[in-house]
Amino acid sequence: MVTRRALIGATAGAGVIAMTPGTAQAAATSQNGWRIDPSQVAAHRIEGSRAVVELHTGAAAAVLLHVARRWHYEIAPLDTGEGGGIAAFSTDQAVGAKFETTYLSGTGIALHPHAYPLGGSEQLWPHQEAIVRDILADLEGTVIWGGDLTPPKVSHFHVAAAPGDETLERVAALVERKAGAVADPAAREA
């Protein structure tokens, strides 16, 4: 049985872009094992903000939108342009770290990427890191934080679970039900 931990360990040493063998036409995948397929990426608005981000549809979008929503509400707004706002899906294959290939599949997101660049020395305040740890606990290991990676990128989060993973699907359904359950403080009154 392949566990999530084994999958993450195996992909940690993988090349920047791996090719999936056994198909008529090999499909490129990001470091976390998700297929690089722009047709599976769509624009999503981050609840409570005016920010829109392109992410892989389905469970990947649900968990990453949960990260972004909580960051926006509890750490810093994502729709002001401050700190670089938000970055996600990209077709630019030039990456500084292997985990940044997750942007190619739409399964990675960077929140305030200019304020917290790859290898940067800027850190979150302790109370902000506690919020990030709480967000990660919500997601039950289905998302990895770039502050725990080498080289660090405090702004980075990516899906750690494989496509179709049962835990990912369950957690995604749970956070989707919670989305919108609280009145949106950024919504205008009619």
N, C-alpha and C positions, 0 to 999 in steps of 0.2 A: 504494500500500500504506500502510495506517495503522499507524504504529509506536506502541509503548507511550509513547515520549517525546512524540509528537504528541498522543496521547490525553490524557496528563496535562497538557500545555500547553493544550490546548483546554478541558479541564474546569476548569483553574485559574481561568479568568475567568468561568466559568458562574455563574448565579444560585444562590441557596441551594438551591432545588429546581427541577430542570429537568423539562419535560414532554416525553415521547417522542412525536413526531408520527407519523401514519400508522397508528394503531391505532384500532379502533372506540371504545375508551375509553382516553384518554391515560393512560399509567402514569407516576407520579412516580418520579424517580430521584435518588439521592444524587449528590454532586459527582463521585464517581469513576465514575459511569455505571451503577451497580448499581440494579436496580429495588427500590423500597420496597414490600416485600410481606411482612408479618408471618408469612404461612403458610410462608415459606421459612426462618424463624428457629427454632432449637431450642436447648435447654439443653445445655451441654457442661461436663464437669468438667475442670479444669486438672490435668493429671498431676502427682502429687507433692504435691497440696494438697487441701484440702476445698472450695476455691473453685469455684463454678459460674458460668458466664457464658453469656448468650444471644448466639448468632452466626448469621449466614447459613450454612446447611448446605453441605457439600461443600468445595471447594478453599479458599474464603475462611476457613472455620472452621479448616481444617488449618494454614494459614500463621499465622493469628492465635493459635491455640493453641500453636504453636511459640514465638512471641514470648513469650507469657505463661508458658509452662513454663520457658524459659530465664531470664526475669526472676525468676520465683519461686525457682529454684535458685541463680542467680548474682548477683542484685542485692538483692532483698528479698522476703520471703514475702508472698503475696497473700491469705492466708486468716486473717490476724490482725486485720483491720479497720484496721490502721495505714495512715495516708495515704489513707484512703478505699477501700482494698481494690482493687476492680476495677469498671469500668463499661463497658457496651457497648450492646447494642440498647436503643433508647429510642423511644417514640412522641411524645416532647416535641419539637415542631418549633422551639422557641426555641433558637437556636444563637448562639454568640458569634463563630464563624468559619465560613466556608463548608465547610472540611474536616470540621467536626463533623456535617454532614449524613450522614456515613458511619455514624453510630450509628443513623440511621433505617432503613438497609438491612441492619444487622447486619454491616457490613464494616469497622467501626472499633472500637477498644478503647482504654480508658484505664486505665493501671496506676498506682495510687496517685494518683488525680486530685486529691485535696485537697492533697496535698503538692506537686504540680506542676500548678497550674491554668493555664488559658489566660492567656498574657501574664505569667505569674509570673516572678519573678527567681530562684527556686531552680533550681539546675542539678544535674546528676549529677556525682559525683566523676569525675576523669579515667579511673580504671580501670573505672568503671561505663559511661561513654560508650564506652570501647573494647569492652566487652561488647556494647552496643547495635549498634555498627558491625559486630561479628562476626555478630550475629544477622541484620542486614540483608544481609550478604554471603552468609550461608546461603540467604537467600530470593531472591537474584539479581534485585533490583529490583522484586519483586512487592509489596513493602510499603514504605510511606513512614513516616518517623519525624517526629512533631510538633516535635521539637527543631530540625529543619531547615526548618520552615515559618514563615510570618509571618502573624499573631503566633505566637510559639512556644508549644508545649504539650508539654513534655518527657514527660508521661505518655501521650501519644497515638501510636497507630499505626493505619494503615489500608491496606487493599488498594489497590494502585495499578494493577493489571492489570484489564482488562475481563473480564466473565464469559466463560468458555470459552477464555481466552487459553492458548495451548499451553505457554508457560513456567510460568504459574501452575499448570496442571494437573500438569506434570512435577514442579515443586518441591513441590507439595502431596503428591503420591504419595511423594516421597522423604522428606519430614519425617514423614509418617504411618508409614512403615516404621521410622523411627528411634525414634518414640515408643514407650515401654515397653521398649526394647532394654536399658536399664540398670535395675537394680533400683530400685524406687520407695522412696526413703529415708523417706517419710511413711507407708508401708504398715505395718500392724501384723502382727507375726509370728503365725502360726496356732498 
